[in-house]
Amino acid sequence: MQTERESHVRIIFHVDANSFFASCESARDPSLREKPVVVAGDPKERKGIVLAASYVAKQQFGIYTTMPLWEAKKRCPSLVVRPPDFALYRTMSQRLFQCLQRFSPILERASIDEGYLDITRRAPMVHPLALARHIQQELLARLSIPVSIGIAPNKFLAKMASGMKKPLGITVLRKRDVPSMLWPLPVEHMHGVGDKTAKKLRELGLHTIGDIARADCDRLRQTFGIYGPRLQERANGIDLRPVDPAAAEKRKSIGHSTTLPYDMDEEQKLLMTLRQLAESVCTRMNDKRVVSRTIQLTIRYHDFHTITRSQTGMEPLSNAEEIFSYAAQLFHKHWDGRPVRLLGVAALHVFDRDGAVKQLDLFHYEEDAKTETLWKTVEQLRAKFGAHALQTGAELLSDRQKKKKKERGER
């Protein structure tokens, strides 16, 4: 592991494509470059939302990601709306990283439109600022994609730096700059701090990144577990993580399995076990801030015969209800009724939540929020009144199927 001293001599770039989806549309159609452009759901639907906006749309009209499309059009009647073309964005992303690979083999892809470059070995040959400008010019000339670049001694500071000047910004953030440049910022501006974490920090009286840096470490650990001290390290500009080209491969799946207390063939109890497994997988996915489109079910029978089956959806998922729904569907389809010794649920091919784009309109976003609240309410009722107080659709379907089988047997 690198020492703190070694981390100071590294030179890390964080390269972040500016308004990537909108930039891809402008690259394909150069006539859009000086126009307000958004990528959104079905433009014919009033309930569509903005998935990406060009900087003309952002800066001149105040349009932002997740804004309802009708509101964006109201602010800018001349708005150009393009439906998402994910095949194009994936192709452009591949070309982007192929280009970055030429500048350093130590390249870590963080999401579809951002990555880290360790250029420490190149530093004696070329000044980092000159290299950053060259990268910007190269990507503009080859792909017509603007990028902002953060230059720092570690990944966290490089990520923070790249967001300080957009579009086409280059920012140097050194360890000695942390008190003046980072500490005055509100906690929600800190990379890795989401809405829930920010709320908890504010409840502790910590409102700025500087407050986190100076906070009592034991108190942070009590509130956030091992993530607490890590937050404080980041707030002080400390991040020993290497730029790892294999990082994406190391985090391919998140799963949880359990050996049952006895060989079980009671369908209701098996479904309850699946629900608990789904909740465990959900918790780990949220901790790692990842999502997945593919859920896998493992069934090991009493004779140790094991099957694995998976189902892939169109949209990224990470909440417990969605995971359980997929697992329950697979279970109903593939369980043959024999006693089960082990059950397992896994999310395959996970990827960063920050790099995921869910093709949802405003209605679906509202539905997601409602179902998440409903799920928590169901858990509270079950905790108070018992596991069978409320049943999910999958569990009710199981009861109906069981009743039909019983009726057929009686006949």
Stockholm file with secondary structure:
# STOCKHOLM 1.0

chainA/1-411         MQTERESHVRIIFHVDANSFFASCESARDPSLREKPVVVAGDPKERKGIVLAASYVAKQQFGIYTTMPLWEAKKRCPSLVVRPPDFALYRTMSQRLFQCLQRFSPILERASIDEGYLDITRRAPMVHPLALARHIQQELLARLSIPVSIGIAPNKFLAKMASGMKKPLGITVLRKRDVPSMLWPLPVEHMHGVGDKTAKKLRELGLHTIGDIARADCDRLRQTFGIYGPRLQERANGIDLRPVDPAAAEKRKSIGHSTTLPYDMDEEQKLLMTLRQLAESVCTRMNDKRVVSRTIQLTIRYHDFHTITRSQTGMEPLSNAEEIFSYAAQLFHKHWDGRPVRLLGVAALHVFDRDGAVKQLDLFHYEEDAKTETLWKTVEQLRAKFGAHALQTGAELLSDRQKKKKKERGER
#=GR chainA/1-411 SS CCCHHHHHTCCEEEEEETTHHHHHHHHHCGGGTTSCEEEESCTTCTTCBEEEECHHHHHHHCCCTTCBHHHHHHHCTTCEEECCCHHHHHHHHHHHHHHHHTTCSCEEEEETTEEEEECGGGTTTSCHHHHHHHHHHHHHHHHCCCEEEEEESSHHHHHHHHTSSTTTCEEECCGGGHHHHTTTSBGGGSTTCCHHHHHHHHHTTCCBHHHHHHSCHHHHHHHHTTHHHHHHHHHTTCCCCCCCTTHHHHTCEEEEEEEEEEEECCHHHHHHHHHHHHHHHHHHHHHHTEEEEEEEEEEEETTCCEEEEEEEEEEEECSHHHHHHHHHHHHHHHCCSSCEEEEEEEEESCEEGGGCCCCCCHHHHHHHHHHHHHHHHHHHHHHHHCTTSSCCHHHHHHHHHHHHHHHHHHC
#=GC SS_cons         CCCHHHHHTCCEEEEEETTHHHHHHHHHCGGGTTSCEEEESCTTCTTCBEEEECHHHHHHHCCCTTCBHHHHHHHCTTCEEECCCHHHHHHHHHHHHHHHHTTCSCEEEEETTEEEEECGGGTTTSCHHHHHHHHHHHHHHHHCCCEEEEEESSHHHHHHHHTSSTTTCEEECCGGGHHHHTTTSBGGGSTTCCHHHHHHHHHTTCCBHHHHHHSCHHHHHHHHTTHHHHHHHHHTTCCCCCCCTTHHHHTCEEEEEEEEEEEECCHHHHHHHHHHHHHHHHHHHHHHTEEEEEEEEEEEETTCCEEEEEEEEEEEECSHHHHHHHHHHHHHHHCCSSCEEEEEEEEESCEEGGGCCCCCCHHHHHHHHHHHHHHHHHHHHHHHHCTTSSCCHHHHHHHHHHHHHHHHHHC
//
